[in-house]
């Protein structure tokens, strides 16, 4: 069974204060238990006063924790990372005004790469976990239906999509660190964390280059 974990970095705002880039990141693995153990091991290394935190999040973590997590993930050769980077300054104005469509469409382009690169077998069962960012149930359900319909069009009829808060799913916390590291490269030109995980990245595509 293929396990796919999807997270994002940046935002889809188009104001001066918004991020310059928006990134979707996928981690594909056939052994998600290894990733869970890495997250648990990283969390256990926290100092006692930080262990009360419900989940690990790259943005709020200390540099030593970020590096430890990324180094451990990089050692897991079963992990395949794909990401799509949205250059927001080149997004058409009509798409800027349809953020939910832009969000769904961008995520689907990235998932489509799994099929194009033959990283998943259409006959195998697939579990797709997505970090729950939106509290609007209608938007979540619409996103899930959109993705499932597109999986079906590609011939993958055995996919289960689970939109869950990251504190309930350790693997989503791991993807957060990877996505954050890639985001830093584009947003502020910081390659330090990216270099730790770059060998696991098998595809890194710019949208609207």
C-alpha positions as CSV (number, residue, x, y, z in Angstrom):
1,X,0.0,0.0,0.0
2,X,1.2,3.5,-0.9
3,X,1.0,6.2,1.8
4,X,1.0,9.8,0.6
5,X,1.2,12.7,2.9
6,X,0.5,16.2,1.6
7,X,1.3,19.5,3.3
8,X,1.8,23.1,2.3
9,X,3.9,26.1,3.1
10,X,3.3,29.8,2.5
11,X,-0.1,31.3,1.8
12,X,-2.4,32.0,-1.1
13,X,-2.8,35.7,-0.2
14,X,-1.8,38.3,-2.8
15,X,-1.2,41.3,-0.6
16,X,2.1,43.0,0.1
17,X,2.4,41.2,3.4
18,X,1.7,37.7,1.9
19,X,4.4,35.2,1.1
20,X,6.0,35.4,-2.3
21,X,5.8,31.7,-2.9
22,X,3.3,28.9,-2.1
23,X,4.4,25.3,-1.9
24,X,2.7,21.9,-1.9
25,X,4.9,19.0,-0.7
26,X,4.3,15.3,-0.9
27,X,6.0,12.5,0.9
28,X,5.5,9.1,-0.6
29,X,6.4,6.0,1.4
30,X,5.5,2.3,1.7
31,X,6.4,2.3,5.4
32,X,4.9,5.1,7.2
33,X,5.7,3.5,10.6
34,X,9.4,4.5,10.1
35,X,8.4,8.1,9.7
36,X,6.3,7.9,12.8
37,X,9.3,6.6,14.8
38,X,11.5,9.4,13.5
39,X,8.9,12.0,14.7
40,X,8.7,10.2,18.1
41,X,12.4,10.0,18.4
42,X,12.8,13.7,17.6
43,X,10.1,14.6,20.1
44,X,11.7,12.5,22.8
45,X,14.9,14.5,22.3
46,X,13.1,17.7,23.4
47,X,14.0,19.3,26.7
48,X,11.5,18.5,29.4
49,X,10.0,22.0,29.3
50,X,9.1,21.7,25.6
51,X,7.6,18.2,25.7
52,X,4.2,19.7,26.7
53,X,3.8,20.8,23.1
54,X,1.1,18.8,21.4
55,X,2.9,18.5,18.0
56,X,6.2,19.3,16.3
57,X,6.0,22.2,13.9
58,X,9.1,23.4,12.0
59,X,8.3,27.1,12.3
60,X,8.1,26.9,16.1
61,X,11.0,24.5,16.6
62,X,14.6,25.2,17.6
63,X,17.3,24.9,14.9
64,X,18.7,21.8,16.6
65,X,15.3,20.1,16.4
66,X,14.8,21.1,12.8
67,X,18.1,19.7,11.8
68,X,17.7,16.5,13.8
69,X,14.3,15.8,12.2
70,X,15.5,16.5,8.7
71,X,18.7,14.4,9.1
72,X,16.7,11.4,10.4
73,X,14.2,11.7,7.6
74,X,17.0,12.0,5.0
75,X,18.5,8.7,6.2
76,X,15.2,7.0,5.4
77,X,15.7,6.0,1.8
78,X,12.1,4.8,1.5
79,X,11.0,8.5,1.5
80,X,10.3,10.1,-1.8
81,X,9.6,13.8,-1.8
82,X,7.8,15.7,-4.6
83,X,6.9,19.4,-4.5
84,X,5.3,22.0,-6.7
85,X,6.3,25.7,-6.2
86,X,3.8,28.4,-7.1
87,X,5.3,31.6,-8.2
88,X,2.6,33.9,-7.0
89,X,3.6,37.0,-8.7
90,X,2.9,35.3,-12.1
91,X,-0.5,33.9,-11.2
92,X,-3.2,35.2,-13.5
93,X,-5.5,37.8,-11.9
94,X,-8.6,35.6,-12.5
95,X,-7.0,32.7,-10.6
96,X,-6.0,35.1,-7.8
97,X,-9.7,35.7,-7.3
98,X,-10.5,32.0,-7.1
99,X,-8.2,30.8,-4.3
100,X,-10.1,27.6,-3.5
101,X,-9.9,26.6,-7.2
102,X,-6.2,27.5,-7.4
103,X,-5.5,25.5,-4.2
104,X,-7.3,22.4,-5.5
105,X,-5.9,22.7,-9.0
106,X,-2.3,23.1,-7.8
107,X,-2.6,20.1,-5.4
108,X,-4.0,17.9,-8.2
109,X,-1.1,18.8,-10.5
110,X,1.4,17.6,-7.9
111,X,-0.6,14.4,-7.3
112,X,-0.8,13.8,-11.0
113,X,3.0,13.6,-11.1
114,X,2.9,10.4,-9.0
115,X,1.1,8.7,-11.9
116,X,3.2,10.3,-14.7
117,X,6.4,9.2,-13.0
118,X,4.8,5.8,-12.3
119,X,5.6,6.0,-8.6
120,X,2.3,4.4,-7.7
121,X,0.5,1.5,-9.2
122,X,-3.1,2.3,-10.2
123,X,-4.2,-1.2,-9.0
124,X,-2.7,-0.8,-5.5
125,X,-4.6,0.7,-2.6
126,X,-3.6,4.3,-1.7
127,X,-4.0,6.3,1.5
128,X,-3.7,10.0,1.1
129,X,-3.3,12.1,4.2
130,X,-3.8,15.9,4.0
131,X,-3.1,18.4,6.7
132,X,-6.4,20.0,7.7
133,X,-6.0,23.7,7.2
134,X,-9.6,24.8,6.6
135,X,-12.3,24.5,9.3
136,X,-15.0,24.9,6.6
137,X,-16.5,21.4,6.2
138,X,-18.0,22.3,2.7
139,X,-14.6,23.4,1.4
140,X,-12.9,20.3,2.8
141,X,-15.5,18.0,1.3
142,X,-15.3,19.7,-2.0
143,X,-11.5,19.4,-2.0
144,X,-11.7,15.7,-1.1
145,X,-14.2,15.0,-3.9
146,X,-12.2,16.9,-6.4
147,X,-9.1,14.9,-5.7
148,X,-10.9,11.6,-5.6
149,X,-12.6,12.2,-8.9
150,X,-9.2,13.0,-10.5
151,X,-7.7,9.8,-9.0
152,X,-10.6,7.9,-10.5
153,X,-9.9,9.5,-13.9
154,X,-6.4,8.3,-13.8
155,X,-7.6,4.7,-13.0
156,X,-6.8,4.7,-9.3
157,X,-10.1,3.5,-7.8
158,X,-8.7,2.3,-4.4
159,X,-7.8,5.6,-2.8
160,X,-8.8,6.7,0.6
161,X,-8.4,10.4,1.5
162,X,-8.1,11.5,5.1
163,X,-8.0,15.2,5.9
164,X,-6.7,15.3,9.5
165,X,-5.2,17.9,11.9
166,X,-1.5,17.4,12.0
167,X,-1.4,16.9,15.7
168,X,-3.3,13.6,15.1
169,X,-0.9,12.3,12.4
170,X,2.9,12.2,13.1
171,X,3.8,11.8,9.4
172,X,2.1,15.1,8.5
173,X,4.4,16.7,11.1
174,X,7.4,15.3,9.3
175,X,6.2,16.6,5.9
176,X,5.8,20.0,7.6
177,X,9.5,20.1,8.3
178,X,10.4,19.1,4.7
179,X,8.0,21.6,3.2
180,X,9.2,24.3,5.5
181,X,12.8,23.6,4.5
182,X,12.0,23.9,0.8
183,X,9.9,27.0,1.4
184,X,12.9,28.7,3.1
185,X,15.0,28.1,0.0
186,X,12.5,30.0,-2.2
187,X,11.1,32.6,0.2
188,X,14.3,33.9,1.7
189,X,17.2,32.1,-0.1
190,X,18.1,30.0,3.0
191,X,19.5,26.7,1.7
192,X,20.7,25.4,5.1
193,X,17.8,23.1,5.9
194,X,17.0,22.3,2.3
195,X,20.5,20.8,1.9
196,X,19.7,18.3,4.6
197,X,16.8,16.7,2.7
198,X,17.5,17.5,-1.0
199,X,18.7,14.0,-1.9
200,X,15.3,12.7,-1.1
201,X,13.6,15.2,-3.4
202,X,12.9,13.4,-6.7
203,X,10.9,16.2,-8.3
204,X,10.8,20.0,-7.6
205,X,8.7,21.8,-10.2
206,X,7.9,25.5,-10.6
207,X,4.4,26.5,-11.6
208,X,4.3,29.7,-13.6
209,X,8.1,30.0,-13.8
